[in-house]
């Protein structure tokens, strides 16, 4: 099961204050790879969509403590609690 880059995106999403714009752009670096993504509130869901520099794209929907989506062409499904427990350390920067 692929949990990264969602782990860092979730860590940022829950640590950041309420989003000011419908689709706010962000980036973070993990193990020398930079990830770029947007997060958008859609009803009761958080949609995280992005790509890794020189790597795969990803699309996640977070709702009711669960995550479903894809990384590259692989489907993913897991709980937010599991992702947060396995997050490790990342550098997170808002791309404004």
OpenMM code with the backbone's topology and positions (N, CA, C; nanometers):
from openmm import Vec3, app, unit

residues = "UNK UNK UNK UNK UNK UNK UNK UNK UNK UNK UNK UNK UNK UNK UNK UNK UNK UNK UNK UNK UNK UNK UNK UNK UNK UNK UNK UNK UNK UNK UNK UNK UNK UNK UNK UNK UNK UNK UNK UNK UNK UNK UNK UNK UNK UNK UNK UNK UNK UNK UNK UNK UNK UNK UNK UNK UNK UNK UNK UNK UNK UNK UNK UNK UNK UNK UNK UNK UNK UNK UNK UNK UNK UNK UNK UNK UNK UNK UNK UNK UNK UNK UNK UNK UNK UNK UNK UNK UNK UNK UNK UNK UNK UNK UNK UNK".split()
positions = [
    Vec3(0.0857, -0.1177, 0.0000),
    Vec3(0.0000, 0.0000, 0.0000),
    Vec3(0.0902, 0.1240, 0.0000),
    Vec3(0.0642, 0.2161, -0.0903),
    Vec3(0.1424, 0.3384, -0.1001),
    Vec3(0.0763, 0.4478, -0.0193),
    Vec3(0.1470, 0.5006, 0.0796),
    Vec3(0.0910, 0.6054, 0.1637),
    Vec3(0.1578, 0.7390, 0.1413),
    Vec3(0.2729, 0.7403, 0.0800),
    Vec3(0.3433, 0.8652, 0.0618),
    Vec3(0.3328, 0.9037, -0.0830),
    Vec3(0.2994, 1.0238, -0.1167),
    Vec3(0.3203, 1.1494, -0.0491),
    Vec3(0.2032, 1.1973, 0.0356),
    Vec3(0.0971, 1.1222, 0.0455),
    Vec3(-0.0185, 1.1670, 0.1222),
    Vec3(0.0149, 1.1927, 0.2670),
    Vec3(0.1033, 1.1168, 0.3251),
    Vec3(0.1354, 1.1316, 0.4663),
    Vec3(0.1765, 1.2754, 0.4971),
    Vec3(0.2678, 1.3309, 0.4192),
    Vec3(0.3125, 1.4686, 0.4427),
    Vec3(0.2024, 1.5681, 0.4116),
    Vec3(0.1268, 1.5446, 0.3058),
    Vec3(0.0169, 1.6348, 0.2710),
    Vec3(-0.0876, 1.6370, 0.3815),
    Vec3(-0.1173, 1.5216, 0.4394),
    Vec3(-0.2131, 1.5162, 0.5500),
    Vec3(-0.1586, 1.5881, 0.6724),
    Vec3(-0.0319, 1.5680, 0.7003),
    Vec3(0.0279, 1.6343, 0.8161),
    Vec3(0.0149, 1.7852, 0.8015),
    Vec3(0.0392, 1.8356, 0.6830),
    Vec3(0.0280, 1.9791, 0.6599),
    Vec3(-0.1182, 2.0232, 0.6657),
    Vec3(-0.2067, 1.9479, 0.6044),
    Vec3(-0.3482, 1.9855, 0.5987),
    Vec3(-0.4092, 1.9982, 0.7377),
    Vec3(-0.3734, 1.9076, 0.8286),
    Vec3(-0.4316, 1.9116, 0.9615),
    Vec3(-0.3607, 2.0094, 1.0537),
    Vec3(-0.2379, 2.0477, 1.0193),
    Vec3(-0.1647, 2.1429, 1.1023),
    Vec3(-0.1892, 2.2868, 1.0589),
    Vec3(-0.2326, 2.3063, 0.9345),
    Vec3(-0.2509, 2.4409, 0.8795),
    Vec3(-0.3857, 2.4980, 0.9203),
    Vec3(-0.3958, 2.6298, 0.9276),
    Vec3(-0.5254, 2.6911, 0.9531),
    Vec3(-0.6175, 2.6718, 0.8338),
    Vec3(-0.7416, 2.7119, 0.8467),
    Vec3(-0.8394, 2.6943, 0.7392),
    Vec3(-0.7869, 2.7536, 0.6099),
    Vec3(-0.8150, 2.6858, 0.5004),
    Vec3(-0.7674, 2.7305, 0.3704),
    Vec3(-0.8368, 2.8593, 0.3296),
    Vec3(-0.7612, 2.9531, 0.2738),
    Vec3(-0.8158, 3.0815, 0.2317),
    Vec3(-0.8721, 3.0745, 0.0910),
    Vec3(-0.8239, 2.9844, 0.0084),
    Vec3(-0.8667, 2.9749, -0.1302),
    Vec3(-0.9191, 2.8347, -0.1577),
    Vec3(-1.0042, 2.8186, -0.2591),
    Vec3(-1.0588, 2.6864, -0.2906),
    Vec3(-0.9522, 2.5816, -0.3218),
    Vec3(-0.8455, 2.6183, -0.3936),
    Vec3(-0.7391, 2.5236, -0.4263),
    Vec3(-0.6055, 2.5905, -0.3977),
    Vec3(-0.5533, 2.5676, -0.2799),
    Vec3(-0.4290, 2.6300, -0.2371),
    Vec3(-0.3105, 2.5418, -0.2784),
    Vec3(-0.2061, 2.6028, -0.3365),
    Vec3(-0.0900, 2.5278, -0.3830),
    Vec3(0.0118, 2.5122, -0.2707),
    Vec3(0.0702, 2.3932, -0.2616),
    Vec3(0.1691, 2.3610, -0.1590),
    Vec3(0.2806, 2.2774, -0.2197),
    Vec3(0.3905, 2.2678, -0.1465),
    Vec3(0.4978, 2.1760, -0.1837),
    Vec3(0.5690, 2.1302, -0.0572),
    Vec3(0.6371, 2.0171, -0.0679),
    Vec3(0.7200, 1.9678, 0.0414),
    Vec3(0.8288, 1.8811, -0.0183),
    Vec3(0.9349, 1.8598, 0.0585),
    Vec3(1.0462, 1.7774, 0.0127),
    Vec3(1.0643, 1.6614, 0.1086),
    Vec3(1.0782, 1.5422, 0.0537),
    Vec3(1.1003, 1.4212, 0.1326),
    Vec3(1.2074, 1.3393, 0.0620),
    Vec3(1.3136, 1.3052, 0.1310),
    Vec3(1.4229, 1.2250, 0.0747),
    Vec3(1.4751, 1.2830, -0.0559),
    Vec3(1.4837, 1.4160, -0.0636),
    Vec3(1.5382, 1.4822, -0.1807),
    Vec3(1.4427, 1.4965, -0.2979),
    Vec3(1.3197, 1.4500, -0.2839),
    Vec3(1.2191, 1.4612, -0.3903),
    Vec3(1.1192, 1.5682, -0.3493),
    Vec3(1.0894, 1.6609, -0.4393),
    Vec3(0.9923, 1.7656, -0.4106),
    Vec3(0.8567, 1.7256, -0.4684),
    Vec3(0.7537, 1.7418, -0.3872),
    Vec3(0.6164, 1.7119, -0.4266),
    Vec3(0.5385, 1.8428, -0.4329),
    Vec3(0.4548, 1.8563, -0.5334),
    Vec3(0.3700, 1.9742, -0.5517),
    Vec3(0.2257, 1.9270, -0.5519),
    Vec3(0.1378, 2.0013, -0.4818),
    Vec3(-0.0019, 1.9574, -0.4762),
    Vec3(-0.0947, 2.0734, -0.4428),
    Vec3(-0.2225, 2.0509, -0.4700),
    Vec3(-0.3265, 2.1425, -0.4259),
    Vec3(-0.4186, 2.0647, -0.3343),
    Vec3(-0.4825, 2.1371, -0.2447),
    Vec3(-0.5847, 2.0744, -0.1609),
    Vec3(-0.7083, 2.1617, -0.1690),
    Vec3(-0.8215, 2.0976, -0.1916),
    Vec3(-0.9469, 2.1680, -0.2122),
    Vec3(-1.0550, 2.1046, -0.1265),
    Vec3(-1.1308, 2.1875, -0.0556),
    Vec3(-1.2466, 2.1378, 0.0197),
    Vec3(-1.3626, 2.1213, -0.0773),
    Vec3(-1.4219, 2.0029, -0.0803),
    Vec3(-1.5387, 1.9752, -0.1623),
    Vec3(-1.6418, 1.9123, -0.0697),
    Vec3(-1.7408, 1.9901, -0.0282),
    Vec3(-1.8370, 1.9412, 0.0704),
    Vec3(-1.7640, 1.9029, 0.1973),
    Vec3(-1.7838, 1.7797, 0.2429),
    Vec3(-1.7176, 1.7311, 0.3633),
    Vec3(-1.5870, 1.6592, 0.3354),
    Vec3(-1.5359, 1.6699, 0.2132),
    Vec3(-1.4134, 1.6005, 0.1747),
    Vec3(-1.2993, 1.6980, 0.1490),
    Vec3(-1.1780, 1.6476, 0.1619),
    Vec3(-1.0592, 1.7217, 0.1243),
    Vec3(-0.9975, 1.6473, 0.0068),
    Vec3(-0.9818, 1.7152, -0.1074),
    Vec3(-0.9225, 1.6548, -0.2261),
    Vec3(-0.7789, 1.7040, -0.2369),
    Vec3(-0.6850, 1.6104, -0.2421),
    Vec3(-0.5427, 1.6407, -0.2536),
    Vec3(-0.4963, 1.5852, -0.3874),
    Vec3(-0.4468, 1.6744, -0.4739),
    Vec3(-0.4078, 1.6356, -0.6089),
    Vec3(-0.2714, 1.6955, -0.6399),
    Vec3(-0.1776, 1.6140, -0.6914),
    Vec3(-0.0457, 1.6668, -0.7203),
    Vec3(0.0433, 1.5700, -0.7933),
    Vec3(0.1735, 1.5992, -0.7867),
    Vec3(0.2728, 1.5163, -0.8551),
    Vec3(0.4078, 1.5306, -0.7860),
    Vec3(0.4920, 1.4312, -0.8078),
    Vec3(0.6285, 1.4347, -0.7580),
    Vec3(0.7180, 1.4873, -0.8692),
    Vec3(0.8164, 1.5676, -0.8308),
    Vec3(0.9130, 1.6150, -0.9287),
    Vec3(0.9808, 1.4929, -0.9909),
    Vec3(0.9725, 1.4802, -1.1215),
    Vec3(1.0275, 1.3647, -1.1934),
    Vec3(0.9702, 1.2322, -1.1433),
    Vec3(0.8430, 1.2334, -1.1027),
    Vec3(0.7831, 1.1112, -1.0493),
    Vec3(0.6347, 1.1033, -1.0780),
    Vec3(0.5647, 1.0171, -1.0052),
    Vec3(0.4231, 0.9921, -1.0319),
    Vec3(0.3315, 1.1045, -0.9838),
    Vec3(0.2115, 1.1045, -1.0407),
    Vec3(0.1085, 1.1962, -0.9917),
    Vec3(0.0252, 1.1231, -0.8871),
    Vec3(-0.0544, 1.1987, -0.8102),
    Vec3(-0.1394, 1.1372, -0.7083),
    Vec3(-0.2685, 1.2160, -0.6942),
    Vec3(-0.3713, 1.1462, -0.6489),
    Vec3(-0.5041, 1.2051, -0.6295),
    Vec3(-0.5680, 1.1327, -0.5125),
    Vec3(-0.5988, 1.2062, -0.4047),
    Vec3(-0.6569, 1.1458, -0.2848),
    Vec3(-0.7812, 1.2218, -0.2416),
    Vec3(-0.8784, 1.1494, -0.1903),
    Vec3(-0.9967, 1.2101, -0.1303),
    Vec3(-1.0010, 1.1645, 0.0148),
    Vec3(-1.0031, 1.2618, 0.1059),
    Vec3(-1.0045, 1.2341, 0.2491),
    Vec3(-1.1430, 1.2688, 0.3008),
    Vec3(-1.2107, 1.1698, 0.3597),
    Vec3(-1.3462, 1.1908, 0.4108),
    Vec3(-1.3730, 1.0915, 0.5231),
    Vec3(-1.4302, 1.1412, 0.6306),
    Vec3(-1.4685, 1.0562, 0.7441),
    Vec3(-1.3524, 0.9712, 0.7958),
    Vec3(-1.2330, 1.0296, 0.7996),
    Vec3(-1.1178, 0.9585, 0.8534),
    Vec3(-1.0588, 0.8540, 0.7618),
    Vec3(-1.1043, 0.8454, 0.6380),
    Vec3(-1.0541, 0.7483, 0.5415),
    Vec3(-0.9969, 0.8202, 0.4201),
    Vec3(-0.9012, 0.7560, 0.3556),
    Vec3(-0.8383, 0.8085, 0.2352),
    Vec3(-0.8570, 0.7061, 0.1240),
    Vec3(-0.9040, 0.7539, 0.0088),
    Vec3(-0.9104, 0.6704, -0.1107),
    Vec3(-0.8539, 0.7519, -0.2257),
    Vec3(-0.7978, 0.6853, -0.3234),
    Vec3(-0.7433, 0.7561, -0.4386),
    Vec3(-0.6458, 0.6712, -0.5137),
    Vec3(-0.5460, 0.7400, -0.5732),
    Vec3(-0.4460, 0.6684, -0.6513),
    Vec3(-0.3122, 0.7416, -0.6454),
    Vec3(-0.2062, 0.6652, -0.6590),
    Vec3(-0.0718, 0.7156, -0.6777),
    Vec3(-0.0237, 0.6523, -0.8062),
    Vec3(0.0067, 0.7370, -0.9062),
    Vec3(0.0366, 0.6887, -1.0401),
    Vec3(-0.0863, 0.6094, -1.0850),
    Vec3(-0.0743, 0.4816, -1.1124),
    Vec3(-0.1905, 0.4028, -1.1525),
    Vec3(-0.2318, 0.3024, -1.0453),
    Vec3(-0.1771, 0.3140, -0.9252),
    Vec3(-0.2077, 0.2211, -0.8168),
    Vec3(-0.3157, 0.2798, -0.7266),
    Vec3(-0.4197, 0.2024, -0.6983),
    Vec3(-0.5255, 0.2454, -0.6062),
    Vec3(-0.4754, 0.2378, -0.4633),
    Vec3(-0.5193, 0.3333, -0.3798),
    Vec3(-0.4832, 0.3342, -0.2392),
    Vec3(-0.6088, 0.3526, -0.1548),
    Vec3(-0.6067, 0.2969, -0.0359),
    Vec3(-0.7159, 0.3103, 0.0590),
    Vec3(-0.6611, 0.2787, 0.1977),
    Vec3(-0.6745, 0.3743, 0.2903),
    Vec3(-0.6263, 0.3548, 0.4262),
    Vec3(-0.6860, 0.4622, 0.5151),
    Vec3(-0.6650, 0.4502, 0.6455),
    Vec3(-0.7209, 0.5472, 0.7390),
    Vec3(-0.6230, 0.6637, 0.7604),
    Vec3(-0.6772, 0.7799, 0.7926),
    Vec3(-0.5954, 0.8972, 0.8246),
    Vec3(-0.5100, 0.8669, 0.9469),
    Vec3(-0.5661, 0.7976, 1.0448),
    Vec3(-0.4910, 0.7641, 1.1664),
    Vec3(-0.3675, 0.6819, 1.1337),
    Vec3(-0.3793, 0.5839, 1.0436),
    Vec3(-0.2631, 0.5039, 1.0041),
    Vec3(-0.1585, 0.5907, 0.9357),
    Vec3(-0.2018, 0.6805, 0.8482),
    Vec3(-0.1082, 0.7685, 0.7773),
    Vec3(-0.0359, 0.8600, 0.8756),
    Vec3(-0.1087, 0.9179, 0.9684),
    Vec3(-0.0484, 1.0103, 1.0642),
    Vec3(0.0483, 0.9372, 1.1577),
    Vec3(0.0185, 0.8140, 1.1935),
    Vec3(0.1055, 0.7370, 1.2808),
    Vec3(0.2376, 0.7021, 1.2121),
    Vec3(0.2371, 0.6963, 1.0789),
    Vec3(0.3558, 0.6574, 1.0029),
    Vec3(0.4201, 0.7733, 0.9293),
    Vec3(0.3910, 0.8967, 0.9671),
    Vec3(0.4310, 1.0112, 0.8863),
    Vec3(0.5795, 1.0429, 0.8856),
    Vec3(0.6522, 1.0204, 0.9921),
    Vec3(0.7944, 1.0549, 0.9929),
    Vec3(0.8131, 1.2050, 0.9832),
    Vec3(0.9311, 1.2481, 0.9446),
    Vec3(0.9571, 1.3914, 0.9345),
    Vec3(0.9672, 1.4334, 0.7889),
    Vec3(0.9114, 1.5487, 0.7581),
    Vec3(0.9169, 1.6044, 0.6235),
    Vec3(0.9369, 1.7548, 0.6339),
    Vec3(0.9906, 1.8127, 0.5267),
    Vec3(0.9977, 1.9574, 0.5161),
    Vec3(0.8744, 2.0015, 0.4372),
    Vec3(0.7969, 2.0934, 0.4899),
    Vec3(0.6768, 2.1389, 0.4234),
    Vec3(0.6853, 2.2887, 0.4018),
    Vec3(0.6541, 2.3324, 0.2799),
    Vec3(0.6546, 2.4764, 0.2490),
    Vec3(0.5358, 2.5087, 0.1628),
    Vec3(0.4696, 2.6172, 0.1927),
    Vec3(0.3592, 2.6633, 0.1098),
    Vec3(0.4167, 2.7302, -0.0138),
    Vec3(0.3634, 2.6967, -0.1307),
    Vec3(0.4103, 2.7552, -0.2567),
    Vec3(0.3186, 2.8685, -0.2949),
    Vec3(0.3451, 2.9871, -0.2433),
    Vec3(0.2581, 3.1017, -0.2709),
    Vec3(0.3289, 3.2003, -0.3576),
] * unit.nanometer
topology = app.Topology()
chain = topology.addChain("A")
for resn in residues:
    res = topology.addResidue(resn, chain)
    for name in ("N", "CA", "C"):
        topology.addAtom(name, app.Element.getBySymbol(name[0]), res)
